[in-house]
């Protein structure tokens, strides 16, 4: 086992909350509102009622088959050496491409909203440097830093919600159930895929949780709380901005924070949302990059994953710019292709592995 550190169940819960919220806090309201319109919050409730139960049951059942092995390791146990290595490399490629999408999103957000005159390559390099440091330090320091930063996220998120209450317009939710159930179901699909199905990376860190009997509860509580946050943000975006502006904006949550106005004194406090997003995307990005290099090291039977960190970081920078040459291409890729890609690796392949493992054991 290449990772010697251990994390507790509470640290796992906090990590799950932070990486599930991740980049979704910025983009989910827009994607859901474009499908479900003013009923986007209903899509959120439907998704949170289904996805955590489904995902946690699948991942926990798969983990229990090989509690001391990572996803990459027991893929080879279940499928045999060569087919298992092939599937492991596919999972690693998924983690790597996911990491590239997060890096691209960081660059696009910073250059379009906060620092428009700064080259995107500079933004990516600076953020990548922090993630490389995190990956070299390992899982345990990452979990401890999550514990330290989590209270700040809670305080900032609570402040954001409270400060937006005077801007709420309940008429923006009307007419309720316009278009019937079909738009609500269409809106629930991205709400399930982006925050919850992508969490397959957690299967790479579950062997390092010290309290094995609390893993299922930690996963479920973490995803449920993160899903609740995303429902609240989606509802606030629709209530404050209206469904048309929410669907049109790429980052409606950031626009939402700009609407804060307390007695014409406290205005344009979008930094609150930006800080929340920086913290959550950092943990999502760091976790996916960490499991990428850890999984490759385990597949190649290396003694340590750390020599892979800096080379893969440099490869990731170049790959990100090649994968998405501009924002329009990136947006089209995420909306049209990514849900099916993520569903394959986040649900279908783990389900296949679980089925084969159960049949083989019987």
N, C-alpha and C positions, 0 to 999 in steps of 0.2 A: 504494500500500500504506500503510494508516493506521498500522501498527505498525512502528517503525524498529528495535526491539531484536532481538537474535539470542540464541538459546540453544544450548548444546551437546548432544551426544547423552547425556552423563551426566546433565545437568540434566533432559532429557526422560525418562530412565529413572526418576529420582527422583520427578518430577512424576506419572508414570504410577502408580508404586507408591502414593504418598500419596493421589491422588484415587480410585484404584481401591479401596483399603481404605476411605477416606471414612467415610460413615455405616454402611456394611455391617458394620463390626466390632461394632456394637451390635445390629443387628436381624437379621442373617442367621442366627445360630444358632437363634433362635426360629422363624423362618419355615420353615427347612429341617427342624428337628426335628418341627414340627407335621405335616409330610408324610411324611418318611422315618423318623421315630422314632429309635431308637438307631443306625440306619444312615445318619444324616445326614452323617457323615464320608465315607461311600462316595459319597454324592451330590456332596459337595465334590470328591473326587478325580475323579469322572467329569466334572464341569463344568470343572475346571481342565485336564483332558486334552483337552477339545474346544474350549471357548470361546476361549482365547487364539489357537490356531491359526486358527480360523474368522474371528475378528474382525480379527486382525492381517493375515491374507491379504487380506481384503476391503478394509480401510482403506488398506493399503499399495498395493494394485493401483489403487484409485481415486485415491490421491495421485499415483501415477506418471503418470497421464493428464495432469494439470495440476500439476506439482510446485511452481510458484510462485504458485498461487492457493489461496484458502481454499475451504471447502465452499460458502459462499454465492456466491462468485465463479464457480466452475466449474459450479454448478447452472444459472446463466444461460447459460454457454457451451454446455452440453450440451443444455438444453431450449429454448433461445431466450429472448428478452428477457422476455416477459410470463409465460409459464408458469414460467420460471426464477425470476422475482421472486416468484411465488406460492409456489413450493416453498421458496424462501429464507425467506420470511416464516413459513411453517409450521415450518421448522427453528428459526427464532428464537423462535417461540412455545413450541416444545418446550423450548428452553434456558431460557426465562423461567419456564415452569411448573415445570421441574425445580428451578430456583433457589428458587422459592417453597416447594416441598416440603422442601428442606433447611432453610430459615429456620423453617418450622413445626416441623420435627423438633428443631431447636435449642431453640426456645421450650418445646416439650412436655417435652423431657428435663430442661432446667434447672428448670422449675417443678414437675415431678413428683418429681425425684430429689435436687436440690441446694438450690434456693432456692424452696421452695413458697409463701412469703409474698410473693414479688416478682411484680408483674404481668407477664404474658407479653409485653405491648407494650414494656416497658422492656428486657427481655432481647433481644428482636428488634432494637430500635433500637440498642443498644450493639454487638451483633455486626455489624449492618448497617453501622455507621460504620467498622469496621475493614475490611470488604470493599470499601466505597466507596473508601477510601484505597488499598487494594491495586489496584483497577481503574484508578484515575487514574495510578498509578505505571507500570503497564504489565506486559508479560509478563516482561521480563528481570529486574526486581527480584523478581517473584514466584518465578521459578526460582531466583534466588540465595538467597532466604529459605528455599526448600525444601531447598537444599543445606546450609544452616546447621542447620536443625531436624531433618533426617533422622537424624543420629547419635543425637539424644536419643530419637527414636521407637524406634530399634533397641535402645538401652540399656533403656528402660522396658519395651518388649515382652519382651525377654529376661528381665528381672527378674520380670515378671509370670508368665511360663511357669515359671521356676525355683521361685518361691515357691509356686506351685500344685501342684507335683509331689507333696508329701506328702498332698494332699487327694484324689488320684486314686483312684477305685474302679472297677477293670476290670470288675466284674460289671454295671456300668451299660450296657455294650455288648452284653449278652446279652438275648435270643437273637439271634444273628447271622443276617441275611437273613430275619428274620420278615416274612412277607407277600410275599416274592419280589422281583422286579426292579421291579415297577410303582411302589411307593412311592418307591424310590430315584430313578427317572426323574422322578416328580412333584416330589421334593425338589430335583432338579438344575435344574429350570426357573428358580425364583427365584434360585438360585445363579449361573446364567448371566446372567440379565437384569440384576439390580441392580448387581453389581460391573462386569461386562464389557460388556454391550450398551449401557449408558448412556454408555460412554466415547466415543461418537460426537463429543463436543465436541472431542476431540483433533484432528479433521480441520480445525479452525479455526486451530490453532497450528502444524501441521507445516510450512507454508511458511517459518516463522521459525527453523527448525532449521538450523544452519550446516553440519552434516555429513550431507548428504542420504543418503549410502550406508550410514549406520548407523541410519537411522530404523527399519527393520523390526526389527533386533535390539533396539533400545531399547524398542520397543513390546512385543515378545514377552517379553523378560526382565522388564520392569516388571510386566506382567500375570501372568506366571508366579509371581514372588516375592510379589505381592500376594495372588494366589489361594492360595498356600501358607500365608500368614499366616491367611487366613480359614478354611482347613481346620483349622489348629491350634487356633484359637479355638473353632470349632464342636465339635471333638473334646473339648477341655478342658471346655466347657460341659456336654456329655453325661456325661463321665467324673466330673466333680465334682458337678454339680447333679442329674444324672439326667435322663432324657428328659422326664418329666412336667413338672418345674419349668422346664426349658429351653423347652419349648413354650408354657407358660403365661405366663412372664414376657415383658413387652414388650422389656425391655433385659436379656437374660440375661447378657451379658458384664459388665455393671456389677455384677449380683448375684454373678457369679463372682468378681470381684475382692474382694468383701466376705468371701469364704470364706477368705482368706489368714489363717493363724494359725501363727506361728512361736513356739513355747514360751510361748504366752499373753502374749507381749510385743509382737510385730509383728502387729497385727490391723487389719481394716477399712482396707485400703490401696486402696480403690476409686479414690482420687485418681490412681493410676497409669493405670488404664484411662481415666479422664476426661480426663487430659492427652493421652494418645494420640489419643483421639477428637476433642478440640478441635483438635489440629494437623491431622489428616487431613480432618476436615469443613471446616476453614477453606480448605484448598487445593481441595477439591472445589467448595465454594460459590463461592470467588473465581474459579476457572476458568470455571465455568458463567456467572457474572454477566459476567465479562470478555468471553466470546465472544458473549454476548447483545448488549451494546452495540456491540462491534466489528462483528458481523454486520449489525446494523441500520444502522450508519454506512456500511458498504460497500454495502448495498442502496440506501440513499438517496443515495449518491454524495457523502457529506460529506467534508470535508477532515480532520476530526479526530473521534474518537469520544468524547473527554473531556467535551464539553458535555452528553452524554446520561447521564453517570454519576449525578449527583445527582438529576435528575428521575426516572430509572428506579428509583433506590433508594427514593424516596418512594412511587412507584407500587407497587413490590414489597411494601413494608410493608402497604399497604392491601389489595392483592390477596391476600396470604397470609392475612389475617384473614377475608376474604370467602370464599376458596376452601375453607378448612377451619375452620368455626366452632367445632368441638370435636374432641377427640382421637378419639372413637369414629368420627366421620365421616371423619376423616383416615385412620385405620387401615383402614377399609373401602375407601376410595378406593385406597390403596396396594396392598392385597392383591388386590382384585377387578378393578381397572381398569388400574392402572399397568403390569403386565407386558405387556399387549397394546399399550398406548400406546408404551412404550419400545421394544418389538420393532419396531414400525412405523417409528420414526424412527432407531433404532440399527442396524437390519439391513435391513429390506425396502426402504426408500427409497434407502439407499446402494447396495444390490445393483441396484436399478432404474437408478440413475444410472450405475453401472459397466457394466451391460449395454448401455445406450444409447450410452455413450461408445465402447465397443469396436466396436459395430456401425457407428457413424458413422465411426470411423477406417478401418474396412475398406472 
